[in-house]
């Protein structure tokens, strides 16, 4: 009976260690397909990378609707982004890992040129990313679910 108990305890320990290691490996780094929160249609591909311990996202590709400009510029943006191509533009920046969420950054909506506070959280075992842009408190904003593309 002692042998069975030790073996069972060893097995449970290994499962817990493996589970903790897998959870630690989850990261938002990589390519994400953005999904329009209104239409549910794919809008583009954003690559998230880590720069100086902050996470940022850059547009790599867009999926224009029929009749839309295939390489739009951010004509409603202010400052250095004014009239710059959306493809190649950094639209998410300054996020840091805080527990299970990434917070403290900002996100740009290239369609209206506005910058919002941002937070994001991995869901569905790291296959989806809940991205929220908001003004003031997270309660006053909107979310999109991005799908891992790699």
N, C-alpha and C positions, 0 to 999 in steps of 0.2 A: 504494500500500500504506500509506503514511503517513496518508493521509486516512481510510482504513478503520480503521486503528488508533486514530486520534484520535476518530473517530465512535463506535467501540466503547467506548472509555474514557469518553467523555462519557455515553453511554447507561448504562453500569454505574454511574457516579457519580450520575446522576439517579435511578436505581432505588434505590440505597442511601440517598440523601437522603430520598426519598419514604417508604421503609420506616421509617427512623428517625423521621420526623415522624409517621407513623401510630402507631407504638409509643408515642411521647410523648403522643399524644392519648388513649390508653386511660385510663379513670378509673372508679372504682367509683361515682361519683356517679350518682344516678338511682333508679328504681323496680325492685325485685327481688322475684320470686316465690320465697318460701321453700319448700323441699321437705323433708318429714319424712324423716330419714335412716333410719328404721325401716320405714315403710310406702311411701315413695316418692310419697306424695300431697302435693299443694300444701297449705300450712298458712296462708299469708297473704302480704301485700304489705308490704315494708319499703322506705322511702325513705332512701337514704344521701345525706348532705349533708356539706359541709365547714364547720366552725365553728372559727374561730381556729386554723387549720392542723391541726385534728384531724377525723377522720371519725367520724360518728355515724349510727346507723340508728334510725328511728322507725317503729312499726307503723302502717300506714294502713288496713289491712283484714285481716280474718281469714276463713278458710273453715271454719266449724264443721261438725263431723260431725253427722249426724242425731241429735237428742236432746241435743246440747251447747248450752250457753248461747250465744246469738248475740252477746252483748256481755259477755264474762267479765271479772272483776276478778282482780287478782293477789293472791289471798288468802294465798298462801304466801310472798309477798315481805316483806322487812323494811324498816324505815325509811319514807321518804317514799313509796315505791311500794306499801306495804301497802294492800290493798283498793282500789287505783286501777284504772280501766279499762285493759285491755291495749291497746285501740285508742287510739292517740295516745301510747303509752308509748315512751320511748327505751330500747331494749334492747341497743344496741351503742354504745360511746363510747370516746374516747381513743386511737383508732388513728392512727398517723402513717406516712407512706410511708417505707419503708426498703428501698431497692433496688427489687425487683419485688414485694415484699410490703408489707402494711400491718400493723404490729405495735404492741405496747405498750398495747393497750386491753383492754377487758373486754366481756363479753356476758352478758346475763341470760336465763335460761330461765324464761319466765313460768309454765310448768307446774309447776316445783318451787321457784321462787323463788330458785334459786341463781345466784350470779355467778361466772363463770369468766374466766380470762385468755383473750384472743382474738388471732387473727391471720387475715388474709384475703389471697387472691391471685386476680387475674383469670386466667381460663383461656379457651380456645376463642375467641381474638381479642376478649376482653372481653365475650363473650356469656354467660359463666358466672362465678360467683364461688365459690371454695372458701373456706368460712368454717369455722374450727376453734376450738372452745372447749376449754380444757384446764386442768388443775390442775398447777402446777409446770412440768413440761416438756411441750412440744407432743406428745411421744410418748404421754402419758397423757391422752387426750381423745377427742373425736369430731368428725367433720366433716359438714358439709352442703354440697351444691352448690345454690346459688341461681341462678335463671335470670333474665336481664334481661327486664323486662316492658315497657320502653319502646323 
